[in-house]
């Protein structure tokens, strides 16, 4: 039996739709209970429901054999995990956000608000301006709106929130997708089970 860690955040619907298309509806999640650990024996899965940011840690340390996590979180946490597939649906963008206009001029010194300080440092190495990085945990868009920072680095899906708050997506840094991540030791131990899982997802054309 594979122990699968699923995120309780924005990627849960994407993961469920993909597994359903692959013939694994995960109906055990529909019972309305508040349990964080569920067993679906007919699908050969034990499911852990975790915060998105905790999934890589549980998988890296082998508490879960695999999990679903956004590539943004995966890059920020820099865990040593296998990433065999990425889901097609539910994709978004990691972008620089600010007031309408342009990016800072060369040589400028600004403040940048984000919950991705590791990624932000890498982004700044490629820019002709410097920034103090302010780590926030939520409502990142408020920072440029209320002048806490000139820019924010955050996820953009539809752009509706930005438009409603008179902000603009100034530059797309990279595309973000929900990924299936696998513990290296678990893959060796459960190789046959994982290969069947990958084949089902690929046959359903829900992963790349």
N, C-alpha and C positions, 0 to 999 in steps of 0.2 A: 504493500500500500504506500502510495506517495503522500507525503505531508506537504500541502500547498498553502502558502501564505498569501492571502488576498488583502488588498488595501481597502480601507473603509472610505477612502476619499473618491476623487473624480474618476479614477481608473477602474473602480469596481464594475460599473455598468459595461465598460468596454470589455473587461475580462469575461464577464458573465455571458455577454452576447457571443463572444468568440467561442467559448466552451460549449454553449448551447448549439451553435452551428456545427460544431465538431461532434455532436451526439452526446454531450455531457451537460445536461441542463442545470446541474447543481441545485436541484429542487430542495435540498436540505436547508438552503438559505432562505426559503420562503415561509418557514414555519412561524416567523414573527418572534421567536425567542431572542433573548439577549445574550445567549451563549457565545463565547469567543472561540470555542473549539468544538467543531462539528464533524461527524463522521458520515460519509456517504459510501457504504460498502459496495453498492452496486456499481459505482463508478471507480472504485479502488482508490478513493481519496479521503484523507483527513484534512479538514480545512481550518486554518487559523485566520481570524479576522484581526488585522493589525492596523496601526497608523501607517500611512504610506512611507514615512521616513524611517520606520522601524523594520520594514520588510528586508532590506539588504543585510542588516545585522543578523536577523534570525536565520537567513539563508546562509550567510557566510560562516556562521558558527555551527551550522548543521542542525539547528533546532527544527527548521523546516528544510525539506529537500529542495523545494523550488518556491518561487513566488512571482507575483506580478507587481512591477514598480515602474514609475515613469523614468524615462532616460535622463530627465533633469535631476531627479533625486539620485539616480545611479551615478551620474557624473560627479555630483557634489560630494557624495559619500565615498567614492573611489574604492569600492569593495572589490575583492578578488573573486569574481563570480563568472560563470559561463553565461553568455547571452545568446542562446541558440536561435531565438526568433523575436520579432517585433510585431505587434498587432497593427493591422491596417487602419482600423477605425479609432476615433477619439483622439486624433492627433492635434497638436497645438504648436505654438511658437514661443521660444524664449527670446524676449525682445527688450531693447532699450526704450523706455517710455519717458515722456516729458510733456511740457507745454508745447503747443503748436509752434513750429519753427524749425530750427536745425540743431545738429549736434554741436557741442562746445567747439570753439575755435582752437587751433593749434596752440599749445602752451598754456591753456586754461587749467585752473585748479578748481575742482568742483567736489560736491558730495554726491554719492551714489547709494541709494537705498535698495536693499535686496535681502532675500533669505538664502541667497546662493553666494556667499562670500568667496568660496574657492573658485567657482566659475568666474565671478566678477574679477578676481585678480588676474586670471588668464586673459580675460577680455581686455583689461586695461593695458596689458603688456603690448597689445597690438594697436593701441590708440595713441595719438600725438598729444594727449592731455592726461593730466593726473587726477586722481580722485581719492577722497577719503571714503572708505566703505562703511556704511551704517547697516548693521544687521537688524532686520525686523522680522517678526514672526507672522504678521498678517496685515491686511489692508495696506499693501505696499504702495498702491496708487495715491494714497493720501500724502505721501512724502513730497512729491513734486507739486501736488495740488496746494499744500499748505506751506511750501517753501522750506521744509526740513531738508530737502535735497533737490538738486537741479534735475537729476535723472533717477529712474528706477529700473532695475533689471528684474523682470517678472514674466510669468506665463500669460500669453494672450490666446484666447480661443476665438471668440466671435468679434471681439473689439467693442462690444456694446457698452461695457462698463467704462471704457476709455472715452467713448463718444459722449456718454451721459455726464461725465465729469470734465469735459472739455480738455482731454488729454489726447496725445497722439503717439502712435507706434512709430518711433523715429528710425529704428533699424532692427531688422530681424537677425538675431545672433545665430540661432540654429533651430531646426525642427525638433519637436519633442514627441515621443511615442511611448506607449505602454509596452514594456518588455517582459518576457518570461525569462527569469534568471534562475540558474541552477547551481547548487552546491557541487563542487568538483568531486568530492568523495561520494556523494549521493549518486552522481551520474555513473560512476564506475560500479557502484553496488546495484543500481536499479536501471542499468543501461537498456534492457529490453523493454521495461515499462515506459521509460522516457521516449524511446524510439517510436513506440506505438502512439504515445501522446503527440509527438511532433508530427507524425504521419497523418493523424486525424485532423490536426489543426491545418496542416498544409493542404490536405484534400478538400477541406472546407473553404480554402482560399481566404483565410482570415488573418494570415501572418505573412511576413516577408523574411 
